[in-house]
């Protein structure tokens, strides 16, 4: 039996979303920009999907720009915000535990002379509200802070950053990578003071290759690609209608968030408690983080070795972010964890398909792995 516990990397596409994708490839296959009946039908489906994504975050339909995923949306937001704000200053505030698609942007901006301040997490992956307040000033043109960390599940003080921008009368736009939060906790960018927010489909049982950028109605960022008027000119080119509509259907299929959170919290607590009963296990995730993510270290078996051991038993977890492609976790390193913990860390991530039986099988697999593979400290 397959036990999939790598949902922070990607999720299984739910059947209604898959069926909607097929329908839009074989029945409603018109170009949404075409001025005939087939085009109008396609545009109607796309509008329905946009409305679903917007409603999930309390936004207006015209504030949603569809992209190819989180990475493109993050790039669009970061470079767009900097382009708008460069006449006011050259300082950017972000964190050392952002997704690679944000940190990669920051690296390029530093090469172009921008000052980037990286807020450092504590040993639990938490960023304190005061850190953002102290870093933001009148020269800050962008604050980019993820809502939920993808490797340890820590929840970052995005609303505190928004308040600091306002209190200090900073010209900064606030961008939030909400890829790991969207569809799991209530996210309302307008109420939180967020100007730009990234979400992605394949983390909530939609297909890969589709995401969206929320752009507040009073924010204007320039496009990075040119050649058409689609997506308000910010993301020109024929829209990927099947993926967009699959995304919209996946959003429509989301369970009640508060009820599902209770169930996931119960799974998280059970998993954490059982793992801590095993010899040498240390939990890396914070106690008050998002319970969909549980990061732990065996301190005795290297991550890749344990990962393959579990995979041979049809139990699938990760050694960190899939985008890192096996490199040492920059998140755990920023947290100041010792080398042995980093090299033996595993990330378990849950979804609405995860069961207690899955958790029990994981714990048993880790127990057997430690017993047969451990050779002392890594």
C-alpha positions in Angstrom: 0.0 0.0 0.0 1.3 3.4 -1.0 1.8 5.9 1.9 2.4 9.3 0.5 3.6 11.9 3.1 5.4 14.4 0.9 2.4 16.8 0.3 4.5 19.9 0.8 6.3 19.0 -2.4 3.2 18.2 -4.3 -0.3 16.6 -3.8 -2.2 14.0 -5.7 -4.7 15.7 -8.1 -8.2 15.2 -6.8 -10.6 13.5 -9.2 -12.9 16.4 -9.8 -10.0 18.6 -10.7 -8.6 16.0 -13.1 -12.0 15.6 -14.7 -12.3 19.3 -15.2 -8.9 19.4 -16.8 -10.0 16.7 -19.2 -13.2 18.4 -20.0 -11.3 21.6 -20.8 -9.0 19.7 -23.1 -11.6 17.8 -25.0 -15.0 19.6 -24.8 -14.4 23.2 -23.7 -11.2 23.6 -25.6 -11.7 27.0 -27.2 -9.3 29.9 -26.8 -10.8 32.2 -24.1 -9.8 35.2 -26.2 -11.7 34.0 -29.3 -14.9 35.9 -30.2 -17.1 32.9 -31.0 -19.3 30.6 -29.0 -16.4 28.2 -28.1 -14.3 31.1 -27.0 -17.1 32.5 -24.8 -17.7 29.1 -23.2 -14.0 28.8 -22.4 -13.8 32.3 -21.0 -16.9 31.6 -18.8 -15.1 28.6 -17.3 -11.9 30.6 -16.7 -13.9 33.4 -15.0 -15.5 30.8 -12.8 -12.1 29.4 -11.8 -10.8 33.0 -11.1 -13.8 33.7 -8.9 -13.2 30.5 -6.9 -9.5 31.4 -6.2 -10.4 35.0 -5.4 -13.2 34.0 -3.0 -10.9 31.7 -1.1 -8.7 34.6 -0.2 -11.4 37.3 0.1 -10.1 39.1 -3.0 -11.7 40.6 -6.2 -11.6 38.6 -9.4 -9.6 41.4 -11.1 -6.9 41.0 -8.4 -6.0 37.5 -9.5 -3.3 36.9 -12.1 -2.8 33.3 -13.2 0.8 32.2 -13.6 2.6 28.9 -14.3 3.1 28.4 -10.5 4.6 29.8 -7.4 8.1 30.4 -8.8 6.9 32.6 -11.6 4.5 34.4 -9.3 7.3 35.1 -6.8 9.6 36.4 -9.5 6.8 38.6 -10.9 6.0 40.0 -7.5 9.6 40.6 -6.3 11.0 42.2 -9.5 7.8 44.1 -10.1 7.7 45.6 -6.7 11.4 46.6 -6.9 10.8 48.2 -10.3 8.0 50.3 -8.8 9.8 51.3 -5.7 13.4 51.9 -6.9 12.9 55.7 -7.0 12.2 55.6 -3.2 15.2 53.6 -2.1 17.2 50.4 -2.6 16.6 48.4 0.6 14.7 45.0 0.7 13.8 43.0 3.8 13.2 39.3 3.5 14.1 36.2 5.6 16.8 33.6 5.4 14.3 30.8 5.2 12.4 31.9 2.1 11.7 29.5 -0.8 14.5 29.3 -3.4 12.4 31.2 -5.9 12.5 34.3 -3.6 16.1 33.9 -2.5 17.2 33.5 -6.1 15.6 36.8 -6.9 17.3 38.4 -3.9 20.7 37.1 -5.1 20.2 38.8 -8.5 19.0 42.1 -6.9 22.1 42.2 -4.7 24.3 41.9 -7.8 22.4 44.9 -9.2 23.3 47.0 -6.1 20.3 46.5 -3.9 20.7 46.1 -0.1 19.0 43.0 1.1 18.4 42.3 4.8 17.8 38.7 5.7 16.0 38.2 8.9 17.4 35.2 10.8 15.1 32.6 12.4 15.5 31.1 15.9 16.3 27.4 16.5 12.6 26.6 15.8 12.4 28.4 12.5 10.5 31.3 13.9 10.9 35.0 13.0 9.9 37.4 15.7 7.6 40.4 14.9 10.2 42.8 16.3 12.8 41.7 13.8 10.7 43.0 10.9 9.9 46.2 12.7 13.5 46.9 13.4 14.6 46.2 9.8 12.0 48.2 7.9 12.6 51.9 7.4 11.9 54.8 5.0 14.4 53.3 2.4 12.7 49.9 2.3 10.9 49.4 -1.0 10.0 45.7 -0.6 9.3 43.3 2.3 9.0 39.7 1.1 8.1 37.2 3.8 6.5 33.8 3.4 3.5 33.0 5.5 4.3 29.4 6.2 7.8 27.9 5.9 7.8 24.9 3.5 10.4 22.8 5.4 9.5 23.2 9.1 6.0 24.7 9.1 6.8 27.9 11.1 4.3 30.7 10.7 5.9 34.0 10.0 4.7 37.4 11.3 3.4 38.8 8.0 0.8 41.0 9.7 3.4 42.5 12.0 5.5 43.4 8.9 2.4 45.1 7.4 1.9 47.2 10.6 5.6 48.1 10.7 5.4 49.4 7.1 2.5 51.5 7.9 3.8 52.8 11.2 7.2 53.8 9.7 5.5 55.4 6.7 7.7 53.1 4.5 7.1 53.1 0.8 7.6 49.3 0.8 5.2 46.9 -0.8 4.6 43.7 1.1 4.9 40.4 -0.8 3.9 37.1 0.8 4.6 33.6 -0.5 1.5 31.8 0.7 2.0 28.7 -1.2 2.1 26.4 1.8 -0.7 28.3 3.6 -3.4 28.7 0.9 -6.1 26.1 1.3 -5.0 25.1 4.7 -5.5 28.2 6.8 -7.6 31.3 6.2 -5.6 33.8 4.2 -7.0 37.2 3.5 -4.4 39.6 2.0 -6.6 42.6 2.2 -7.2 42.3 5.9 -3.6 41.4 6.5 -2.2 44.4 4.6 -0.6 42.3 1.9 0.0 43.9 -1.5 1.2 40.9 -3.5 0.6 37.2 -2.6 1.7 34.0 -4.3 -0.4 30.8 -4.3 0.1 27.5 -6.2 -2.3 24.8 -7.4 -0.3 21.6 -7.0 -0.2 22.0 -3.2 -4.0 21.8 -2.9 -4.7 18.8 -5.2 -4.7 20.8 -8.4 -2.4 20.0 -11.4 1.2 21.2 -11.5 2.0 24.2 -13.7 -0.6 26.6 -12.4 -0.5 29.2 -9.7 -1.7 32.8 -9.2 -0.5 36.1 -8.0 -2.8 38.3 -6.0 -2.2 42.0 -6.9 -4.1 44.4 -4.7 -6.3 46.7 -6.7 -4.3 49.8 -5.9 -0.9 48.2 -6.7 0.6 48.5 -10.2 3.6 46.4 -11.2 5.1 46.3 -14.6 5.1 43.1 -16.8 8.3 41.0 -17.3 7.1 39.5 -20.5 5.4 41.1 -23.5 3.2 40.3 -26.4 -0.4 40.2 -25.5 -3.1 41.6 -23.2 -4.0 38.4 -21.3 -4.0 38.6 -17.5 -4.2 42.4 -17.5 -1.0 42.4 -19.6 1.1 41.1 -16.7 1.2 37.6 -18.0 0.6 37.7 -21.7 0.0 34.6 -23.8 -2.9 32.2 -24.3 -4.1 31.1 -20.9 -3.6 27.5 -19.9 -7.4 26.9 -19.6 -7.3 23.3 -18.5 -4.9 24.0 -15.7 -6.6 27.1 -14.6 -10.0 25.4 -14.5 -8.5 22.4 -12.7 -7.1 24.9 -10.1 -10.5 26.5 -9.7 -12.1 23.1 -9.2 -9.6 22.0 -6.6 -10.3 25.2 -4.7 -14.0 24.4 -4.9 -13.3 21.0 -3.4 -11.4 22.3 -0.4 -12.9 21.0 2.9 -13.9 23.2 5.8 -10.5 24.6 6.8 -11.2 24.7 10.6 -12.6 21.2 10.8 -9.7 19.8 8.6 -7.2 21.7 10.8 -8.5 19.9 13.8 -8.0 16.5 12.1 -4.5 17.4 10.8 -3.5 18.7 14.2 -4.5 15.3 15.7 -2.4 13.5 13.2 0.5 15.8 13.8 0.3 15.4 17.6 0.1 11.6 17.3 3.0 11.4 14.8 5.2 13.7 16.9 4.4 11.8 20.1 5.2 8.4 18.5 8.4 9.6 16.9 9.7 11.0 20.1 9.4 7.5 21.7 12.1 6.3 19.2 15.7 6.5 20.2 17.6 9.7 19.3 14.6 11.5 17.5 14.6 15.3 17.7 11.8 17.4 16.4 12.9 20.4 14.3 9.4 22.0 13.7 8.1 24.6 16.1 5.3 23.7 18.5 3.1 26.5 17.2 3.7 25.9 13.5 1.4 24.7 10.8 0.6 21.1 11.7 0.6 20.0 8.0 4.4 19.9 8.2 6.6 17.9 10.7 10.3 18.0 10.4 12.5 15.7 12.5 16.0 14.3 12.7 17.0 10.7 13.5 20.5 11.9 14.5 21.8 8.5 13.4 20.8 7.8 9.8 21.5 10.1 6.9 18.4 11.6 5.3 18.8 10.1 1.9 19.5 6.6 3.3 16.4 6.7 5.5 14.3 8.2 2.7 15.2 5.3 0.3 14.7 2.8 3.1 11.2 4.1 3.6 10.5 4.4 -0.1 11.4 0.7 -0.5 8.5 0.1 1.9 6.2 2.4 -0.2 6.4 5.2 2.4 7.2 8.5 0.7 8.7 11.5 2.7 11.3 14.1 1.8 14.6 15.3 3.1 13.6 18.9 2.7 12.4 21.2 -0.1 12.0 19.4 -3.4 13.4 22.5 -5.1 16.7 22.0 -3.3 17.3 18.8 -5.2 19.2 17.1 -2.4 21.3 20.0 -1.3 21.7 20.7 2.4 18.7 22.5 3.8 19.3 26.3 4.0 16.4 26.5 6.4 17.8 24.2 9.0 21.2 25.8 8.5 19.7 29.2 9.1 18.1 27.8 12.3 21.6 27.1 13.6 21.1 23.3 13.9 24.1 21.2 14.3 25.4 19.3 11.3 24.2 15.9 12.5 20.6 17.1 12.8 20.7 18.7 9.4 22.1 15.6 7.7 19.6 13.3 9.2 16.5 15.4 8.8 13.3 14.3 7.2 10.1 16.2 6.4 6.7 14.6 6.7 3.8 16.6 5.3 0.1 15.7 5.5 -3.0 16.3 3.3 -6.7 15.5 3.6 -5.9 12.0 2.3 -3.5 11.2 5.2 -4.8 8.7 7.8 -3.8 7.5 11.2 -2.7 4.2 9.6 -0.3 6.2 7.4 1.2 7.8 10.5 1.6 4.4 12.2 3.2 2.9 9.2 5.7 5.8 9.0 6.7 5.5 12.6 7.2 1.7 12.3 9.3 2.3 9.1 11.5 4.9 10.9 11.8 2.5 13.9 13.0 -0.3 11.6 15.3 2.0 9.7 17.0 3.2 12.8 17.4 -0.4 14.0 18.9 -1.7 10.8 20.8 1.4 9.5 22.0 3.4 12.5 25.8 3.3 13.0 26.2 6.0 15.6 26.1 9.7 15.1 25.9 10.9 11.4 
